[in-house]
Structures are given as C-alpha cells and as structure tokens.
C-alpha cells in the first residue's frame, strides 16, 4: 500500500513531467571543455618570459571513448559556442535521467503488489526449489 494516499499519482505526474523535460533537451554531447595556454619553446618568444601565460587560449573538447581520452580542438566563436551548448545540454540530460531514476524507484517502492503479476514468480509458492527424485 502507498505510504500516503495520493502519493503514487503524484510520483507518476512527476515522472511524466520529467519525460517531457527530457524530450526538450535537444542536441547534446558528453565531454569537458578546457581552455589551454601553451609555451611554444622558442627561447626568444614572449611566451618564454617569466610570468607570461603562454599562447592561446586554445579550446579543447575532451571525452572518454573506447578506453582512451579523445580531444578535439575548437575554434573560438560559433564552433566553441555550439560545443558549450551541447555539453551543457548533456549535463542537463544526465541530471534529468538521475531524477527519472529516483522517481521510478519511488514508484516501484510505492506501487502495491497485485496478485498474478507477470514477473517470473512461481505461483505455486514453492519458491522455485527443485524437487528431488
């Protein structure tokens, strides 16, 4: 039995709301955006001076795939802006999936058991023990 009357419908309403939000996430991609500055190694370059931050910034999109880190260099401007939107959308997607999981677990805990539900249970009540001969 549900813990409180009306709890199950409220959980189902929340799940439906989360599914609607998921459908609006749009394009997304996993990964992290990093701003990197580098020293070129030329001894007479300004970047060799103490305290100089180095050349850049360069922007990289990094993600773990196929057992290794994959890095893609991005140009500042529209390409970088697009990657920022897509990685932010991925974080939103992951957050929503976590919320859907929590709500579904609460629904499973709250929904009453009904006799005759499919689920592989042995209706004889024997617990599935094997009889010996």
C-alpha positions in Angstrom: 0.0 0.0 0.0 1.2 3.5 -0.7 2.7 5.4 2.2 0.2 8.3 1.8 -3.0 8.5 -0.2 -2.3 10.2 -3.5 1.5 9.6 -3.4 1.5 7.3 -6.4 -0.4 9.6 -8.7 1.9 12.5 -7.7 5.0 10.4 -8.4 3.6 9.4 -11.8 2.8 13.0 -12.6 6.4 14.0 -11.7 7.7 11.2 -13.9 5.6 12.4 -16.8 6.9 15.9 -16.3 10.5 14.7 -16.3 9.9 12.8 -19.5 8.5 16.0 -21.1 11.6 17.9 -20.0 13.8 15.1 -21.4 12.1 15.4 -24.8 13.1 19.1 -24.9 16.8 18.6 -24.1 17.8 18.8 -27.8 21.3 18.1 -29.2 23.9 17.1 -26.6 27.3 15.6 -26.4 29.4 14.3 -23.5 32.7 15.9 -22.7 34.6 18.6 -21.0 35.6 22.0 -22.4 39.1 23.1 -21.4 40.9 26.4 -22.0 44.6 25.8 -22.6 47.6 28.1 -22.9 50.9 26.8 -24.2 54.5 27.9 -24.4 56.0 27.4 -27.9 59.5 26.6 -26.8 61.3 29.3 -28.8 63.7 31.0 -26.4 63.3 34.5 -27.9 59.4 34.3 -27.9 57.5 36.5 -25.5 55.9 33.3 -24.0 59.4 32.3 -22.7 59.4 35.3 -20.3 58.7 34.5 -16.6 55.1 35.1 -15.8 53.9 35.1 -19.4 50.7 32.9 -19.6 51.7 31.4 -23.0 50.0 31.4 -26.4 46.3 31.0 -26.5 43.8 30.3 -25.2 43.2 27.2 -27.2 39.9 25.4 -26.5 39.7 21.6 -26.4 36.7 19.3 -26.1 37.8 16.1 -24.3 35.8 12.9 -23.6 36.5 9.3 -22.7 35.7 6.9 -25.5 37.0 3.5 -26.5 39.2 3.2 -23.4 41.1 6.5 -24.1 40.7 10.2 -23.9 39.6 11.8 -27.2 40.4 15.5 -27.6 39.2 17.8 -30.3 40.5 21.4 -30.8 37.8 24.0 -31.2 37.9 27.4 -32.8 36.7 30.4 -30.7 33.4 31.7 -31.9 30.4 29.7 -33.2 32.2 26.3 -33.0 33.1 26.8 -29.3 29.7 28.3 -28.5 27.9 25.3 -30.1 30.1 22.9 -28.1 29.3 24.8 -24.9 25.6 24.5 -25.5 25.9 20.8 -26.4 28.0 19.9 -23.3 25.6 21.9 -21.0 22.7 20.1 -22.6 24.4 16.8 -21.8 24.7 17.8 -18.1 21.0 18.6 -18.1 20.2 15.3 -19.7 22.3 13.4 -17.1 20.6 15.4 -14.3 17.1 14.6 -15.7 18.0 10.9 -16.1 19.0 10.8 -12.4 15.8 12.4 -11.4 13.7 10.0 -13.5 15.6 7.1 -11.9 14.9 8.3 -8.4 11.2 8.9 -9.2 10.9 5.4 -10.8 12.5 3.8 -7.8 10.0 5.6 -5.6 7.1 4.4 -7.8 8.3 0.9 -7.7 8.5 1.1 -3.9 5.1 2.7 -3.6 3.1 0.7 -6.1 1.2 -2.1 -4.4 1.8 -5.7 -5.4 -1.1 -7.2 -7.3 -1.7 -11.0 -7.4 -0.9 -12.6 -10.7 1.6 -10.0 -11.9 3.9 -11.3 -14.5 7.5 -11.4 -13.2 8.7 -14.9 -13.3 7.4 -15.7 -9.8 6.4 -19.3 -9.2 2.6 -19.1 -8.5 2.7 -22.3 -6.6 4.5 -20.6 -3.7 7.3 -23.2 -3.6 9.9 -20.6 -4.1 11.2 -22.4 -7.2 13.0 -25.1 -5.3 13.7 -28.2 -7.4 12.0 -31.4 -6.3 14.3 -34.3 -5.8 13.7 -37.8 -7.1 
